[in-house]
Every structure is written in structure tokens, then in C-alpha cells.
Amino acid sequence: MKNFFNKPQVKNILLALPSLVIGALFSSLGSWEDITTFFWIKISLALLFIFIYILLLIFYSSNEVNERKVKGILEDRINAYEEIIMGIDNICKQTSNDVNSAIHNIHENGVLELKIWNFDKACMLTCSQLYNLLGELSGGNKNFAVAYVRLIEDKKPEIEICMNGFANQNMHKPSIYNKKRRIDNDDYRNYHDVDLFRTGKSDIDIIIGRDKINDVFSYSSKQSREKNRKKYNQYIAIPVICDDEKMIGLLEIVCLNDTMLAKTEKEALELASKYFVPYSYLMLLLHKLEKALIVKPK
């Protein structure tokens, strides 16, 4: 029914008809000296059609505002998806070129040179592309931080993790970047990412609000906690799961200061599922690609 009233032909008729009736009624009122019963009937009808006309104006104005909002949301989503495609395209091209060079080096020299391409290098590039996407989603806001934490698998048991990729406005290196942390070590037990690796949950982890974040985030000292207690506003972590059972990585997104990606956990979950999860699968693919290059036959 709403679509019917929003048709241009119907809209034009509905808005024009009361105007014509109102004009005709006022034209036929005659002189104020000849006030009769019909005079008041005409006045009443004119007021009724004026009221109807105002209601129609409110209805169509509200519809136009809603349509502009919907159009704006759709345009933002289209721009975001374009940013995702461009980002993944850039990652794939750079990875393809570097891996091709590494393969040629293996073929010609019999040596795998991980300086040409490695998973850590790919993670830095992916975090950078995801950071650009966050700016697109928030209308150019830069107050975000992206990080990737990987599980170290070169020795058993696999109980060490390391942040091997990050991106932020000033490319300020996080204090735990490139530092190995044992998930069974009491010194790191209070770190939230360590806790996520230890529990191995596959669900997207979302924390909204400074107070809730400060309850689970670990700080090196009371001074550090006081300094950063208003720094983190929202937190989204997407586990990277291998074979649906082992967490091999964690993609983290943090909104800084007053920046928000969503108002509720439900909205944040929807946002993460639509825009961020594809990057976690890309991380899984890149992880497997490095393993394929360095694997040795038994």
C-alpha cells in the first residue's frame, strides 16, 4: 500500500487535488456580508482539506527523509564493499607477485627466501587494508586500531602466540608487537587475547563500552590503566579457526576514544559478519600458503 502512495503519479494527484479543492472553496465563499449556512460548510470543508493536505505533506516529507537515509546507507555499503574488493585485490596481487618471486628463487637457487614473502608480511598488508575499510565505514574516521595475533606452530606444545600484524593512524607499534607470549604463563594470563586463545572459542568476541573493556583488558601498571582507561571504546575480535577446531589466529579491531562502529552488540556482530569475517578467511588462506611453502616431507 505504501508503495502505491509513493508512485509519482499518485503522489502528484494526491497533493494537487486538495490544493484545487481548497482554492475552489475559498473562491466560492462570496462576500463576508452574505454569510449563510453554506458559507460555514465551505469553511469547514476548506479547513478539512487543508488538514488533509498538511498530513500528506508530512507523510511524503517523512518518506523522502527515510528514502534519503536508506539511500545513504546503501551508498555507504556499496562503497564499503568496493573497498573490500579493492583491498582483497591488492592483497592478492602483492601476495601473488611475492610468492611467484619466492618460487622462482626456490627453482633457481634451491632456497626458500622468506624475506621475499612471509605470513607476517601478508598480515601487515591485510591489517592496513582492513584499517582503510574501517575509515570508509565510519565516514573517514581514523580512530581505529587493527591487529593480528598468530599461534606459533613451530614447536610442540603450541602454547605461544605473537602479534605479527597491526595498523593504526600513526602506525605506532604496539608494546606487545612481535613479542612471544605463552598462554600458560601467569604474566600474560590476564591479557584478553591470551584468554581467547586459551579457551579456543570460535565465536566473534564483542565488547562495547569503556568500563566493560577495562574489566577484561590487562595493563602493565596502575599508571597505564589510568592513562588508557578512556582510550578503548569498542572491541571486536574474530577468531581464525583451522579445520573447525584449532584457533590459529585472532583478528582484532579496536575503536579508540569516542569512535563507534555500532551502538549495540547485535549491530556490531552484523557488521563483523558482513565486512570483517572475509578478512579472517583470507588470513587463514595466507597462513596455509606459508605452510605450503615451508612444509618438508616426512
N, C-alpha and C positions, 0 to 999 in steps of 0.2 A: 504493500500500500504506500509506503514511504517513497519507494522508487517511482511510483506512478505520479505522486505530487511533485517529485523533483524533476520530472520531464520538462524541458524548456517550454514546450507548447502549453502544458497545463499550468506551469508557473506564471507565464505571461498572461493567460486568460484570468487566472485567479486574482492576480494583482491589478489587472486593468478593469475587471468587472466592478469591484466595489468603488473604484475611482469614478467610473462613469455614472453609477447609481447615485453616489453622493453628490456629484455635480448636477445631475438631473433633479434630484430632490431639492437642493438649495435653489436651483433656478426656478423651480415651480412654487416656491413659498409665497411669492407675491409680496404685497406691502404689509408692513407691520400694523397698519391700520385695519386690515381685513383679516383679523385673527379668528379662525374658526376651528372646529374640531379637526378638520383635515390638516390644518396648519400644524397642530401638535403631533398628529400621526406622522406627518412628513418629517418633523424634527426628530421624533423618536426613531424612525427608520434610518434617518441620516446618521444619528448617533450610533445606532446598532451597526451600520455598515462601516462607520469609522472604527468602531471597536474590532470588527472582523478584520478590517484592513491592517490595524496595528498588530493583531495576533498573527496574521500572515507574514507581516514584515519580521516579527520576532522569530517565527518558525524558520523562514528562509535565511535570515541572518545567522541563526544558530547553526543551521545546516552548512552554510558557507564556511563558518569558523571551523566546524568539525571536519569538513572536507579538506580545508587548508591544513589542519593538524594531521589528518590521515595522509595527505599528500606529502607533507614534510617528513613524516615517519617513514613512508615508503621510499622517498628520495634518500633519506639517511641510510636505510637498509641497503638500497641499491649501491650507494657509494661505499658502504662497508663491505659488501660482497665483492665489489670491484677491487677494493683494497686487499681483500683476502686472496683473490685470484692473482693480482699483481705480485703480492708478497710471496705466495707459494711458487709462482712462476719464476720469480727472481731467485728464490732458494734452490729450485730445481736446476735452473741454468747454471748458477755458480757451482753447485754440487756436481753437476754433470761434467763441467769443464775440469774441475779439480780432480775428480775421480778418474776421468779419462787420462789426465796427465800422470796420475799415480800408477795407473795400469800400464801406460807406456813405459814408465820408469821400471816397473817390475819386469816387463817384457825385454827391455834393452839391457838393464843392469842386474836383473835378478834380485833387486832390493825394493822393499816397500818403504817409501819415504812418507811417514805420516805428517811431516811438516807441510806437504803439498795439500793434503786433505785429512781431516780427522773429525770425529764426532764433536769434540769441544768447539772446533771452529764453526761447524754447522749450527751448534746450539747458540753461539753468539749471534750469528746471522738471523736465526729464527726468532730469537728474543727481540732483536732490533725490528724485524718486520711486524711482530705482534705489538710492539710498542707503538709503531706507526698506526696500526689498526685502532688501538685504543684512542689515539688522538682523533681519528676520523669519527669514531663512535661518540666522542664527547664534544664534538664541535671545535677541535683544535686545542683542547686542554692538554697540558704536558705533565701534570702532576700524577704520574704513574711510575711504578717500578715493576719490571718483569724479571723473573729469574728462573733458571732451570737447575734442578739438583738431580744428579745421576747416582745410581747404585754402582759401586766399584766391584767388578766381577772377575778381577784377575787372580783372585785367590779365595780359597775356602776357609772358614765360612764367610759368606757375603754379608758383612756387618758394617761396612764403611760406605759413607756417602760423601759427595763433593759437589758444591755449586760450581758448575762449569760454564754457565752462560748467564748473562744479565744485560739489561738495558734500562736506562733512566734518562732524565732530561740532560744531565751534565755528564753522563757516563761515569759517575762516581762509583768506584769499585767497592762493593760491599765488604765488610770486615771478614766475612767467612768465605769470600770467593777463593776458589782453588785450594781450600783447606780441607783435608780429610777429617771426617768426624765419625767416630764409632757410635752406632746406635745403641750399644750396650754399655756405653761409658757414662758414668754418673755426671761428668762435667757437661755433657750435651743432652742429658735425658730431658731437660726442661724445654729444649728447642722444639717448636711446634712441628717443623718438618721432620725432625728425628722421630717424633712421636707418630707421625703419619706413616713413616717407613716401617717403624716397629710394629704397628698394628696391621699394616698392609691393606687398609680398606680401599676399595676401588671406587667409592662414591666421590663425587665432587665435593670438596670441603669449602664451605662459605661461612664467613664471619662478618657481620655488619655491626658497626659501632665501635668507637674507640675503647669504651670500657670493656666490651667483650674481647676485643683483640688484646688489650693489655693483660687480661686474665690468662691468656694462653701463650702469649709471646714471652720469650725469655730475653732478659737484658743482662749485660755483663756486670752491672753495678747499679746501686740505687740512683746515682747521679745520671747514669744512662737512661734508666727508666723514667726519671723525672723530665729529662731533656726531650725524650721521644714519646711521652705519653699522649701527645696530641698529634703525633706525626702520621699514624696509620688510621685510616677511616673505614676501609673495607678490604677484605682479603678473600681471594678465590684461588683454590689450589686444585689442579686437575691431575690425578694420578695417571701415569703411563704404565700400563699393565702388559706383561708378556705372557702369552698363552693363557690369558684369562685367570692367572693365578699368582704371578710374582710381580711386585711393583719394582720397576727398573728405573723409574724417574718420576719427578714431580715438577709440573709447570705451575709457577706461582705468579699471581698478579696482585699488586697492592695499590690501592687508591690512597694518595697522600693528602694530608691536610683536610680540606673540606670537600675534596673531589668525591663524587659518587658515580658509580655506573648503574646502580639500581636502588630503588627505595626499599625493597623487601627481598628476603632470601629467595622467594619464588621467582621474582623478576631476574635476580642475579643468576639463578640456576638456568632459566630460559636463555639468558644472554650467553652464558658459558657454553650451553649445549649447542647453540646456533653458530657462535663465532669462534670460540676458543678450542673446543674439542678437536676440530680438524687439525690444529697445530700439534696437539698431543699425539695424534696418529702419525703425523709427519715426523715427530721426534722418534716414535717407535720405528718407523721405516729407516730413518737415518742411523739409529742405533744398530739395527740389523745389518745395514750396509757396511758399517765399520767392522762388525764382527765377521762378515763375509770376507772382507779384505785381509783380516789378520788371522783367520782361523788356520789351524795346522792339522793335517790329517793324523789320526792316531797311528 
